[in-house]
Each structure stands twice: as structure tokens, then as C-alpha cells.
Amino acid sequence: MELNAKIPEGPLEQKWDRHRFDMRLVNPANKRKYQIIIVGTGLAGASAAASLGELGYNIKAFCYQDSARRAHSIAAQGGINAAKNYQNDGDTIFRLFYDTVKGGDYRAREANVYRLAQVSVDIIDQCVAQGVPFAREYGGLLGNRSFGGAQVSRTFYARGQTGQQLLLGAYSALAAQVAAGKVKVYPRTEMLDLIVVDGRARGIVTRDMVTGKLESHLADAVLLCTGGYGNVFYLSTNAKGCNVTATWRAHKRGAVFANPCFTQIHPTCIPVSGDYQSKLTLMSESLRNDGRIWVPKKPGDARHPNDIPESERDYYLERRYPSFGNLVPRDVASRAAKKACDEGYGVGESRYGVYLDFGASIQRLGEASIRERYGNLFHMYDKITGENPYRQPMRIYPAVHYTMGGLWVDYNLMSNLDGLFVLGEANFSDHGANRLGASALMQGLADGYFVIPYTIGDFLAKHPPSPVAADHPSVKDAERGVRERSEKLLAIDGKRTVDSFHRELGILVWDNCGMARNEAGLKDALKRIPELRDEFWKNVRVAGAAESLNQSLEKAGRVADFLEFGELMCRDALTRTESCGGHFREESQTEEGEAKRDDENFCFVSAWEFQGVGKEPALHKEPLEFEYVSLTQRSYK
Amino acid sequence: MKIKLNVWRQPSSEASGRFEPHTVENVSQHMSFLEMLDVLNEQLVLEGKDPVAFDHDCREGICGSCGFTINGIAHGPEAGTTVCQLHMRKFKDGDELWLEPWRAAAFPVLRDLIVDRTGFDSIVEAGGYISVRTGSAPDANSIPISKESSDSAFDAAACIGCGACVAACPNASAMLFTSAKASHLGLLPQGQPERWRRTQSMVEVMEEIGFGHCTNHRECEAVCPKEISVDFIARLNRDYIQASLGRGSK
């Protein structure tokens, strides 16, 4: 298989403009003859559905939530980047591009990232026009902040709920198209398989999560905007329903999966408190702007943090990275916390936590300013832990947060399967091996508002409307597969719950394919995941019936897919013997214990082709070429 | 701790429901309320029974999926909190709790504690948007907006659409929700061109779906997890009267 990224010719800054001219257009009168399916209604899906509906295409939008407005983009706190340079602090499109390529540890495509930086400015305009209430200054203009270690203030934010406000903007645009009759939304509906006819994606099989009814939907193109796979770890900051099923089903139908080992572990989350824990809660990275991270100098020091004198505290990030200090990128901050805890310096009951201390900032700026900046986050922390962060330091620990890997796409966001487009976190393209803060919202909206409306036109112009028969063998085959799988899950009637398998898988991948990975651990995981999967199919107990609202069955289907996906993630991690971004291979580190990239051997995208469950997938490589950014070892010292 | 639960069980919209008693032992005070229900559901599955169905997703109080009443109070006893953020340290050993779905004609029960809230989407589809085509927006800083306007629009925009306001209202009115949506846009300059039409249309659809009227009980404000003020209802009423008198029509 040859993976052609279809990057346009010409200088970097002209590629997208030239490509927009070169792409074919669909006649306005013909747009209404096309049907497009969009799965997922987060920032990528909702913005795509709204924009494509406006253009005149007929859209069906699917989400598992009871309303399109609840997709997990809603939980993003911190902000969205854009190279507006409203602060006059030297930001440019090239600088945002450069920071993103470097932050991604040089494992993203230059052309895609440059386009992302270019359209970032349009996103802010669009959102403000929709009524998104970004933070403003007293003069009435938009406020910005520096975020996640950026040296310029390019992040736009809406209190601690930027994700909700952006999603409400996209959802309202979607609602307008529903009212106009161009979009039909199918809430509480889950995609369970992709229908491929003659090598081209032509539809999906869905399950109505209220009645259990299975249905096929056919179309001229299918867009997957279904988010990441972080819940393979069971505990993550993702919503409980987030899953890999849509992308995994597409993978099993031929779409190649790129860089699955690139997962982001966010440094500032509330630590695990017990076995019953169902999810982890992120505390916005913006807290690191005013909070100082430390552990006691003495291992196992059980004193109350306020009783530990200044001289007995180790502000390890400030010590190890004097120029960036507490603002080092996420992967670096997370690994440093893990190292401190592994060496016995951790705090809290579990000893897997470090302090994030606002004492100095409260003294310097006063409690009122800190309250204004972080009041809602402090309140949330207090609610969850019962501790008051104005009086004592927060305890934080890294948690799985975002997945950079995803289905492989070309410059047009199309996968290797014709007609299957993948947007937002579900694709792999823009963040390389590590995503910078406030860039996920930017990418989701860039893909949906400003990339897909053009690129899908080019595809459709070359593929005139041509309906597929509802009784086509590929449709019937996909429907049968979905039905049989549900029946099989319900018939096992074993002795373990779905959650118990999911938890075990989560611990397995967290221990062996989490913040640090090594050959022995990954090989062990590759042996144990198939064993766990076999046990699942023999011993899981799924309650209830197929034709009803059945949350056990929903979970079982998703966990079954995670049990296959987890193996691919570990295999990818095993193959990539370098360290880069969120992927830290213990065998590949510098003398000071920093990640060591291997550009000579690993400057490529790993794209995996499915060969069957339990069979070794085929690896295809897309070489990465850097013409505008020179590869250097990242240093935040 | 040990918690006694009486949970509303109803297999489907058509079936009738009843309270089912359960006891959950060894509840840790650090658990969230939903984690306590997870523990109960694990027990039920292993006993060969159907687990309790309840809506939930982000479990951090922002997606608005979760919600049921605990001893008659929407989202439970703690103010300004969704049920997913409620922790068991707010309860004590031996407490007996009654869990019920939102009760409103416009929110039919789908199963156990899950209700159908698509009525909220219909209200937004009736005009809860600013008509702006993708790509046609002016520069974001071309219209300065005072921090005060922007902040009050934000206070309204904080609504997570959970439906607690409807559940708490004796009239099952959706006025707090509708007014929050209309005020968010109506307080911003971008929202002015469609302000009057939007108000009228959203209120009319709200009534058509079967939500009741507001008679100033203010129960909605008391249970709103985002503490949205009933002042927005007053604002919506003012706009509605003006719109009905023909403002904005010519």
C-alpha cells in the first residue's frame, strides 16, 4: 500500500491557497443531490455539519449523547490558540506553525500544521460572530493569555469553559441548519460498523440506543469526527462514553491507523482516590502560570504540606528546567511528576501525587486576583477532594487526556479509503507526538469549518451522486456482523462485569504503555492483552436484552474494541524504539534522563493495516520531510 | 458507610414504574454519587439483575448529561452542583435516599432515571443561534463589547442544558433554560438583528412542546448547577412583550 499524503506543490505559505484554487467545485444546484454522513458532534463534527449544511449538502449527524451539544469537546477548559497577534507580542502564523511542529516533537506534517496556523485566525472571527463570549478587556477588545509554555499570548479563552462555549457556538450553527432542513441529527445513536462498497466508504450501521434497533444509513461520503481513544486506559479525563469503536471499525474495514502510541498524559489532574474511581478530572494547565510544583525533599514525608518549611521542598521543575520552570510542555511535566513519585517523593494517601502550590502567588497578587483567575477551578477541586486550595497546595498527578494518534489522513483529511474523511482528534495529522495546550479546539474547528468544506467538494465533484442499494451484499454483511456480535455478547453470561475487564485492561496499558514504555513491559502487555480478550469473550456478563435501552451492552461493545485496539497501541510503541513527545521509551534517553529522539530511523508516520484479530498488522511508513523547520532536540532548560 | 436507596425503576416509556429498594455497603466518603451507583450496578449485574440506567458522561459537571432527584431535590442537596460532582462525604452512614428521574410531561422517561430532553434542542432550533455563515465573519475585534455586557452574556451562556430547572419547577416550565439561551445572544451586539424574532419563536416552541409557564416560584434558580439567575426570565418576559407588540417586525 502506498500512502500518498497529497501535499500540494509550492512554497509552504502558498500551498493551501493554490490547492483551494486547484480543487474542483460542486455546482450549487448539484450539492443538494449529495448525502453526507457525519459521526460525532463535537467541535469537528458540529462545525463540519453546520458548514456543509450551509453549502447545500444533505447531512445526517450522529452522536451517542442525548444531544449534539454534549460531545466531549465541551469539557475543554483552557482555551484556543490563534495567531491573531492582538497583543503585539510578536506572534505570526509562522511562529504558531513553528511552535506546533516543535511542540509535536517533529512528528507532524509541515504542510498540515501550516494550514492549521493559517486558518486559526478565521476561527476566532467565526466564533465571535456566533456569540461565543470570549474573555474581554475593559476597552471591549478580546483578552488573551499565554498558555502551556508559549512565549506569546495567543490563547483566547472563555472563563474555565472554553470548550463548552465553542461547542455551543458550533451547536447553534448546527441547530440553524436543522431548522433549515439541511441537517438531521440522530442523538442516542451509535455507529457500530462502516459500510464499504468497492473500496469506498458508503455508509454506516447504527444502533438506536433507546430501542436497540439496528439501521443502515448510506451516503456519498462518511466523516468520522469521533474523538480519541484515551479511554483504552479506563481512567482518563475523557467522558465515560468516549470510545474507539467508530475509528476501530473503520480500521477493521481497511482504514490504516497512524501513530496509536502517541498519547498525551496531562500533568495537572486530580489524583486517583480509590478502586471505585470512574474517571479523572483535569485541572486546567493555566494553573501552572501561577502555581509552583513541588515535592518534599525527604522521601515519604507525611507531614501536612503547610508544615514543610521552604528549605525542605524541592521545586523540581524550576530546578531542572530553569528557563521554562513550571511551564515546560505537558510531556516533560508529566514525566517529571512520575519520576518524583516513582522515587518515593510522592504525596497524598496513595503517594502518587505532587503539590501545586499557590501560596506564593496568593501572597504576591492577593487572594482576590487568584480567585478571579482560577475561582471555578479551585471550587471544582474543593468539591472533589474536600480540600481548600486557597489554604493548602493542590495535589495533582498526570492522567491520560488526549490522543495524538488516529486514523491516517492525507492533506484533504481523507483516509486511505475513498470517501472516508476523518476530522479532529480522531485523525492523526497535526499534533505529531505531543499536542500543545489550546491546540485541540483549534484543530477540531479548523478541520470542520475551514478545511473539509473545500476538500470534500473536490472529492464529490469527481464522484457524481450514485446511490447504493439498501440490499447490497456489503450492507447486509455489515448489518449481520453487528447483530451477531450483540447476540454473542449477550449470550456469554459469564462471571465478570464489563467494567472489571475494562479496569484490568486500563491498568495493563497504563503500566506498560503509559508515561514511560520499555521493551520488556510492552512485550508482556502484548502477551497479556490477547489473553484478557479471550477471557472477555468467554467470561463477561452483559445484562439485559438487545432490543432495549441497554447501557451494559453499549459498554461491552466498546470494551471489546478497546481490547483489540490496546494491542495495536502497544505494538506501535514497541516498534518505535525512539523517545518522542508523549512516547517515552526508557531505552532512548539522554544522560540527564530526557527523551532522546532518533530522527535518522524514526522520522516517519507509522500507519498500521489490519490483518485480522490477533494477527500482526502490517506497518506502512509515511516519511516526514522538514523543509522549513530544522530538527533539533527540544530543550526547555 | 451504608446507604439505603429507593431507586425509580421503569423498563421503558410505555411501562409503569416503581421504587426498588437497594443497600450499598462500604461506601467511601471520597466516592462521587455516580461512583456509588456504579458499585450498585456491578452488584446487580453479578446478581443477574438489570443495572440502574442513568445518564452521565463527562462526570465533571459540564456536559449536562446527568441528573435525577435525590429526596426530591434536583441534583441532590448541595447547591451549585451536578449530581456527578456530588460526593458521598455530603451524606452520612445509614442515610435513606429516594432517586427519581426528572418529572415533566415534556421530558418522558425512557428508562429508570433517564428522560428524553430533546425538547431543549427544539427550543434552540427555533432561533437560539446567530445566523452567520462559515467564513463570512468580520474580524473578531471589529466590534468592541464592554466587559460588563460580555460578562452578563456569559452568565447566561454558562447553562449546561441539564434540565434541573424544569424538574424543580412546579409547572415544569423551561423558562430558565429558554431565557438563558435567549439572553446569552440578546445581550451581545451580534445577537441584535434577530433578537425579537428569536425571543418570540423560542417561547412559542417552548409552549408547543408542553413545558409550563413561569409563575415565579424560583425553584429553578435554587437547583441550577450553574446558578443561573431568574433575572434572565424577567429579561425574556420584557423582550417577549416588546416583540409581541411588534418591535423589530418592521
Interface residues (C-beta under 8 A of the other chain):
Chain A: S47 A50 S51 E54 Q65 D66 S67 A68 R69 R70 H72 I74 A75 K84 Y86 D122 I124 D125 Q126 C127 V128 A129 Q130 G131 P133 F134 A135 R136 E137 Y138 G139 G140 L141 L142 A158 R159 Q161 G163 Q164 Q165 L168 Y171 S172 A173 A175 A176 V178 A179 V185 P187 V210 A239 K240 G241 S273 G274 Y276 Q277 S278 K279 T281 L282 M380 K383 I384 G386 Y449 F450 P453 K495 T497 D499 S500 R541 A543 G544 S548 L549 Q551 S552
Chain B: P11 S12 S28 Q29 H30 M31 S32 L34 E35 M36 D38 V39 E42 L44 V45 L46 G48 K49 D50 P51 A53 D55 H56 D57 C58 R59 E60 G61 I62 C63 G64 S65 E78 T81 Q85 H87 R89 L110 R111 I114 D116 R117 T118 F120 D121 V124 E125 A126 G127 G128 Y129 I130 S131 V132 R133 T134 G135 S136 A137 P138 D139 A140 N141 I143 P144 I145 S146 K147 S150 D151 A153 F154 A157 A158 I160 G161 H184 L185 L188 Q190 G191
